[in-house]
Amino acid sequence: MSACTMIVLAAGQGTRFGGPLPKQYLPLCHHPLLWHTLSRLHRHPQVGCIVPVIAPHGEALWQQIMQPLLADLPKVAAPVLGGTERQHSVFQALRSLPLAEDDWVGIHDGARPLVDAAVLDRLLQARTQSDAIIPTLAASDTVKQVDAHGHIIATLDRNSIHLAQTPQLFRFGLIHQAHQQAAATQWLGTDDASLVERLARPVLTVPGSARTIKITQPLDWALAEWLLQEEEPCTGG
């Protein structure tokens, strides 16, 4: 099948993480976190153009930190300026893409630097089965539903509970329609698949990877660094 355009979201300010810079620009094994994300996507032969989405006033940081590192990543396009919410940033990127309805687009969190090639393979191969595909992990802990006061309402069947990851892949026409409808009604979802679900369209899941962690806390950073060291010892430079 044709190559998949990939949107990479890097417009967040990293307020939960802390630090002198937004977390996507902090050095992880001697390169910015975001470089690792872009580099891994770039390696896959079926990933085509990669479109980063940065903060509305983030051009200076991009030019200073990321632009000098992109000579070996020619698939990475000029960044799109995002919005106030993640969903707004995705919609901004979708509206910038000159894609046909049947083309494929992926949406990935820039803060997931360890995107797995095997997961990408599973997602891309599943395009013959569905117009919307996401990677998930089965819940391994007992799952409790609680009320606003912290009291348990129910114990859920964890066999039916899956944790969503990214990249999430969609036919361009479908995800663009889903975002258009959400924008028109000012509805915010928790991920892009939830917008497609709202259209009553099926979303297929494929097995994700425990290594595709999203860095939100300092402990996540330490784990990502350890995983990168395990794959390829970090060297200076």
N, C-alpha and C positions, 0 to 999 in steps of 0.2 A: 504494500500500500504506500501511498504518498507520505512524505515527511510530515511531521507534526510540529506546528509552531508552538513555542512554549512561552507563556507569560510567567515572569518571576517577580513576586511581590516583595519589594524592599523599601516600602514607604514608611514603615513604622519608626517611631522615635525611641523604642526600647525602654520605656519608662519603668516597666516591671523589672528589667534586668539591671539598670543602672550603668554607670561608666561614663567616661569623658566624651564618648561618641555614641551615636546609635549603634546597636550591637552588630548590625550587618557590616560595619566598617572596622570593627575591632579586630586585631590580629589573632588568628587561630592557626597555630603551627606556621607562623611567619607570613601568612597571607590573610587578607580580610576574609571574614566568614563568608561573605557574599561571593568572593572569588571561587571558593571551594564549590559552592552551589552551581555557579555558572559553568565551571570547568567540568564538573561531572555530567551535566546535561549536554555540554558541548561534545563530549566524547562519543555519545551514542549516535550511530549512523542514521537512525530514523528521526532524530530531533533536528528540525530545520532551524529557522530563524528563532532567536531567543530575545524576548522583549522585556527588559527590566522596567519595573515601575518604581520610581523613587518619590521622595517627599516633595510636596509642592514647591518648596524653596530649597531643594537639595542638589541643585546643579553644581554648586561650588564644591561640595564634598565629593560628588561623583567625579568631577574633573580632576580633583586633587588626588583622590585615593584610588579610584577604579580605572579611570581612563588609561593611565600608564601601563596597566597590567593586561590590557585587552589585545595586544598585538598578536598573540597566539590563539585568540578566541574570536575568529572572524564571523562566527554565526551570531555574536552578540550585537544587537542593533542599538541605535541611539535610545536612551531611556525616555519613557513616557512619564509625565508628572501625574502623580496620584491624587487622591482626594482625602477627605477627613476620616473615612472609614475604609476598611479593607474592601468591602463590596464596591464602594465608589471607585476605588483604584482599579479593580478588575474591569469595571464598566468603561472607565476611561481607556484602558488598554484595548478592550474589545472594539471600541469605536474607532481606534486608530488603525486597525488591521484591515488591509485590502484583501480579505478572504472571501471565498465563495461559501454558500450555505452548506455544502457537503464537505468542505475542508475540515481538518481536525486541529483543535487547539487544546493545549494543556495549561493548567493553572497550578503553579507551585509556590510554596512558601520559601522565600529567600533564606529564612532561618532554619531550613532543613538542609544542611550542607552535605549530609551523607546519603543522598538519594542513591538508591541501589540499582545497578544496571539490570539485575534480574527482575526487579519490580517494574522497571521501564519496559522490559521485554514482555512481561505478562500483560501490562496495560495495552501496549501497542498491538499485541497479537489478538487481544479481545475485541478489537475494533470491528471484527466481522460479526460479533454477537450482539452489540448494543451501540446506541448513539451516546451513551454516557457511562463512563467506567471510572471507578475510584478504588484505590488500595485501602484495605482495612486490616486491623488486627483483632482477633477474637479476644474478648475480655478474659483475663486470667484470674481476677479476684472476684469475690462475691460482691454483687452490685446491689446497693440499697437505694431506694427512693425515699427522700426525706421531705418534710414540710418546711415552711418558712421559719419555724422555730427549732429546726434541727432534729425533730423526732422522726423516727422511721415510720414510713407509711406501708412499705412493702419491700420484700426481697424479690428482685427480678431474676428471671431465668437467664443466666449469663450466656447460655448457648445461643441465645438470639440477640446478644449485645455485641456489636462490633465498634471498634474505635477507628474513626476516619483519619486518613493521612492524605498527603499530596505526593506527586502530582495527581490532579483529577483531569480526565480527558473527556472532551465533548465534541460532537459535531458543532461547527461554528454557528450555524443557523439556530440550533437548539439553545445553546448557552446564551447567545445574543438575545434571543426572544425572552429567555428566562430573566435576564438582567433588565431588559426593557420593561417587563411587566412588574418586576419588583420595584424599579425606580418610579414607575407611574403610580404605584400604590404606597410608596414610601415604606416598603417592607424590608427588614434586614434579616437575612439568614445567618446561620452560623458557619456555613461553608457554601461553596458553589453548587454542590449536589443538592442542597436543601432547596435551592431556587428551582431546580429542574423537577424535584419531587412535587413542588407546589403546582407545577403544570400537569401533575398526574402522569408524568412520563417515567418509565422504568429506569433505574440506575443499577448497573451491574457492579458487583464487587469482585475483586481479585485479591489474593493474599498479598499483604504488605510486608514490611520488614521492621523488626524491633530496632534495627540500626537507623531507621529513618526518623530520628528523634527531632523534635522541634525545640530549639534553644530558647527558653524563656527565663530560666533561673541560672545562677552561677553553677549549681551542681550539674545542669545540663551541659554547660560549657566544658567542665572538667571531663565529663563522660565523652563528649565529642572529641576532645583532644586525645583522650586515651584510645578511642576507636581509630582515629586517624593515625596515631603512632603505631597501633597494631598492624594497620594495613601497610603503611609506608613511613618509616621513622622520619620525623620532622627534622629538617636541616635548616641552617641559617641561610640568609640570602634575601 
